[in-house]
Amino acid sequence: MAEQTLLPTSEKRWNWTSLVLLILPLIALGGVIWLFLSTGGGLDLKAPVPVEALTIERTILQPGSIEIVVRNSGPEALTIAQVIVNNAVWPFTTHAGTTTLARLSTDVIHLQYPWSYGEAYAVRVFTTNAIAFDVDIPVAFTTPAPDRKTFLSFALIGLYVGVIPVYLGLFWFPALRQLGKRWMVFLLAVTSGLLVSLGLDTLSEALEQAAAVPGAFQGIGLVGIGVVGTFFLLEAIGKRQQAAGRSEAEQRLNLAFMIAVGIGLHNLGEGLAIGAAFNVGEIALGSFLVVGFILQNITEGLGIIAPVLRDRPGVGQLALMGLIGGAPAILGAWIGGFTPSPTLAVLFLAIGTGAVFEVVYEIARLIQKDTTRQPMPLTVFSGIVSGMLLLWVTGLLIK
């Protein structure tokens, strides 16, 4: 009996009839939506009050001026009518030259205001419908400008946080190569534990940042897209490389690079947090984050080299792994320091989460392959728990 299949045979050709049959339901659906929007479905209901939403994306303080970047995240256009600073009505202008913002559009409210260093300010923006939106400036501080000096300063911060600690972790490679198989499995499990903690921490930060994303951009949806999309993209890349017939040593080297990518994306999120803290003048918090992340990230170098301890990767390959894992902290510090954006932060953190969890999945498969003949359940268990505890203890210095 011939095997039956529901899939179309390769002999069938795409034609214009198929295209028309595909498009017609979409046209009909668009017509139904237009009919509902134009008639209200026969309900003829109107909102009792205007629905307006103004998202404050960032504040920029320069000597004698305050700029507020705003976005209309509501369903309809809105008009800015008045700005009050510390209970005083203050004149304002906008960069676009108009006070009306279309849906999802952005503008910059400019105030010529003689603010004082270190003081707190409360700004309230009113629309023409008398709806108020508040902006709090807890500490007045000149916003870093993207000049050569500040670029180098944030790059140096990223170097301290990401590149140097990761490379210091890579220096353990010669010593760890002397370990036996059981210790190598243990280190792989430790790497899994480290990455699980990193993934959970990054996911928590993404969900926290999602609350600050304009409602129309659906922060939780961005988290889902970033996590799931990155996970399955890296999974597809790994499958293609396996199908290409790569040796086990090449697959382990590829896994080490994937770990470096996942850690790099996590360090990008750390750079965002540090840059954003310095951007709003929270110097103590920014310095505390730098020191804490330095202590935490030395363990990331260990995680990168764990899959290739039995192999002999070149110095250039190890150097590239360290750069991939650490350098994104510099980019994150630049973005967070000069153009902090909750939407970008959520997307980057979600991508990092997906990458980290996919790497954990790959390491789990590698551990399973290495322990097929000689199961080591207690070794794997103790390694995973040790990795998670190690990151938890270093996290005490940050939180």
SVG drawing of the C-alpha trace seen along z (x, -y; Angstrom):
<svg xmlns="http://www.w3.org/2000/svg" viewBox="-27 -81 75 83">
<polyline fill="none" stroke="black" stroke-width="0.4" points="0.0,0.0 1.4,-3.4 2.3,-5.8 -0.1,-8.7 0.9,-12.3 -0.9,-15.5 1.9,-17.6 1.5,-19.0 3.6,-17.2 6.4,-19.0 4.6,-18.7 2.0,-21.3 2.8,-24.8 1.9,-28.2 -0.4,-30.1 -2.5,-33.3 -5.6,-31.5 -3.8,-30.4 -2.7,-34.0 -6.2,-35.4 -7.6,-32.8 -5.0,-33.7 -5.6,-37.5 -9.5,-37.5 -10.0,-36.5 -7.6,-39.2 -9.5,-41.8 -12.8,-40.6 -11.4,-40.8 -10.2,-44.4 -13.7,-45.3 -15.3,-43.9 -12.9,-45.9 -13.6,-49.1 -17.3,-48.5 -17.1,-48.1 -14.9,-51.2 -17.1,-53.3 -20.5,-52.2 -19.4,-51.3 -21.1,-48.0 -24.5,-49.7 -23.7,-50.6 -22.9,-54.3 -21.0,-54.7 -18.6,-57.4 -15.9,-57.6 -17.1,-59.7 -13.6,-61.2 -10.8,-61.6 -8.2,-58.8 -4.7,-60.3 -1.4,-58.9 1.9,-60.8 5.0,-58.8 8.1,-60.6 11.0,-58.9 13.9,-60.9 14.9,-64.3 18.0,-66.2 19.5,-68.8 22.0,-71.4 23.0,-74.6 20.0,-76.9 17.6,-74.5 15.5,-71.4 14.4,-69.2 11.8,-66.5 11.5,-63.8 7.8,-62.8 5.8,-60.3 2.1,-60.2 1.3,-56.6 -2.4,-57.1 -5.0,-56.1 -5.5,-59.7 -3.6,-62.9 -3.1,-65.1 -2.0,-68.7 0.3,-70.0 -1.2,-73.1 0.9,-74.0 4.0,-73.0 4.4,-73.6 7.8,-73.4 7.8,-73.3 4.3,-74.8 5.1,-77.6 3.7,-77.9 6.7,-78.1 6.8,-79.0 7.9,-76.2 8.7,-75.4 8.9,-72.2 11.5,-71.1 8.8,-70.3 7.3,-73.8 3.9,-72.4 2.2,-71.4 0.1,-68.6 1.5,-65.1 0.1,-62.4 -0.2,-58.9 3.2,-57.3 5.0,-60.4 7.7,-62.0 8.8,-65.5 11.0,-67.4 9.6,-70.0 12.2,-72.7 12.3,-74.9 14.6,-77.8 14.9,-77.1 17.7,-78.1 17.9,-74.9 20.4,-74.4 22.8,-71.5 21.7,-68.7 18.2,-70.0 15.0,-68.1 12.4,-69.3 8.8,-68.3 7.5,-69.0 3.8,-68.6 2.7,-68.6 -1.0,-69.4 -2.8,-68.6 -5.7,-70.7 -8.1,-68.3 -6.5,-69.2 -5.0,-65.7 -1.7,-65.9 1.5,-63.9 4.3,-64.2 8.1,-64.2 10.3,-63.8 13.9,-65.0 15.2,-63.7 18.7,-65.2 19.5,-67.9 22.6,-67.0 24.1,-68.0 23.2,-65.2 26.3,-63.7 26.8,-64.9 28.1,-62.6 31.5,-64.1 34.9,-62.5 35.6,-62.6 32.4,-61.1 32.5,-58.4 36.0,-57.4 34.7,-57.5 31.8,-55.2 34.0,-52.9 36.4,-52.6 33.5,-51.7 32.5,-49.0 36.1,-47.8 36.2,-47.5 32.8,-45.8 32.9,-43.4 36.2,-42.9 38.7,-42.8 36.8,-40.4 35.9,-38.0 39.6,-37.9 40.7,-37.2 38.4,-34.3 39.9,-33.0 43.3,-32.9 42.1,-29.9 42.2,-27.8 45.7,-26.2 45.2,-25.2 41.7,-23.8 43.0,-21.6 44.7,-19.4 41.5,-18.2 39.9,-14.8 36.6,-14.0 34.5,-14.2 35.8,-17.7 35.2,-18.8 31.6,-17.6 31.3,-19.4 32.6,-22.6 30.1,-22.3 27.3,-21.9 28.7,-24.9 28.5,-26.8 24.9,-25.8 24.1,-27.0 25.8,-30.3 23.8,-30.8 20.5,-29.8 21.0,-32.5 22.1,-35.0 19.1,-34.2 16.6,-34.5 18.2,-37.8 18.1,-39.2 14.5,-38.1 13.6,-39.8 15.2,-43.0 13.4,-42.8 10.0,-42.4 10.8,-45.2 11.8,-47.5 8.6,-46.4 6.5,-48.4 8.2,-51.6 7.6,-50.9 4.8,-52.9 1.6,-50.8 1.3,-50.7 4.7,-49.0 3.5,-46.2 6.6,-45.6 5.6,-42.0 5.1,-41.2 8.6,-42.5 10.0,-40.3 8.2,-37.3 9.4,-38.0 13.0,-38.6 13.2,-35.5 11.4,-33.0 12.8,-34.4 16.4,-34.3 16.1,-30.8 14.8,-29.2 17.1,-31.2 20.2,-30.0 18.7,-26.5 18.2,-26.6 21.8,-27.8 23.1,-24.9 21.0,-22.3 22.4,-23.6 26.0,-23.3 25.4,-19.8 23.9,-18.9 27.0,-20.2 28.9,-17.3 31.1,-19.2 33.3,-17.2 32.6,-17.1 35.6,-19.4 34.2,-21.9 30.7,-21.6 32.2,-22.2 34.1,-25.3 30.9,-26.5 29.2,-26.1 31.9,-28.1 31.3,-30.9 27.5,-30.7 28.1,-31.0 30.2,-34.1 27.4,-35.6 24.8,-34.9 27.1,-36.4 27.8,-39.3 24.1,-40.1 23.8,-39.9 26.7,-42.3 25.0,-44.6 22.1,-44.8 24.6,-45.5 26.1,-48.3 22.6,-49.8 21.9,-49.8 25.3,-51.5 25.0,-54.1 21.4,-55.0 22.5,-55.4 25.3,-57.9 23.0,-59.6 20.6,-60.8 23.3,-61.7 23.1,-58.6 26.9,-58.4 26.9,-56.3 24.6,-53.7 26.5,-53.6 29.9,-53.1 28.3,-50.4 27.0,-48.6 30.5,-48.8 32.2,-47.2 29.6,-44.5 29.5,-43.6 33.3,-43.3 33.2,-40.8 30.4,-38.8 31.8,-38.8 35.0,-37.0 33.0,-33.8 31.7,-34.4 35.2,-33.7 35.1,-30.3 31.7,-29.6 33.0,-30.4 36.0,-28.1 34.3,-25.1 33.2,-23.3 36.6,-23.4 38.8,-22.4 39.6,-19.0 40.5,-20.7 43.2,-23.1 41.6,-26.3 44.1,-28.9 45.0,-32.1 43.2,-34.1 40.0,-32.1 40.1,-32.6 40.8,-36.3 37.8,-36.6 35.5,-34.7 36.5,-37.2 35.9,-40.2 32.4,-38.8 31.5,-38.2 32.9,-41.4 32.8,-44.2 29.0,-44.6 29.2,-46.2 30.8,-49.1 28.0,-49.4 25.5,-49.1 27.2,-51.9 27.1,-54.2 23.4,-53.5 22.4,-53.8 24.5,-56.9 23.5,-58.9 20.1,-57.7 18.5,-55.6 15.4,-53.9 13.1,-51.5 12.0,-49.9 15.5,-49.2 16.5,-48.0 13.6,-45.5 14.4,-44.2 18.1,-43.8 17.5,-42.1 14.9,-39.8 17.4,-38.8 20.0,-38.1 17.6,-35.9 16.7,-33.8 20.4,-33.4 21.4,-32.4 18.7,-29.8 19.4,-28.3 23.0,-27.9 21.9,-26.2 20.0,-23.7 23.1,-23.1 25.3,-22.5 22.7,-20.1 22.9,-18.1 26.7,-18.1 26.6,-16.9 24.2,-14.1 26.5,-13.0 29.5,-13.0 27.8,-11.0 26.1,-8.3 28.5,-5.5 29.3,-6.8 26.3,-8.7 27.3,-11.3 24.0,-12.6 25.4,-13.9 28.3,-15.6 25.8,-17.4 23.5,-18.3 26.3,-19.7 27.8,-21.7 24.5,-23.3 23.7,-24.3 27.3,-25.5 27.0,-27.7 23.7,-29.2 25.0,-29.8 28.2,-31.4 26.3,-33.9 23.8,-34.4 26.6,-35.2 28.2,-37.7 24.8,-39.2 24.6,-40.2 27.2,-42.8 25.0,-44.3 21.3,-44.2"/>
</svg>
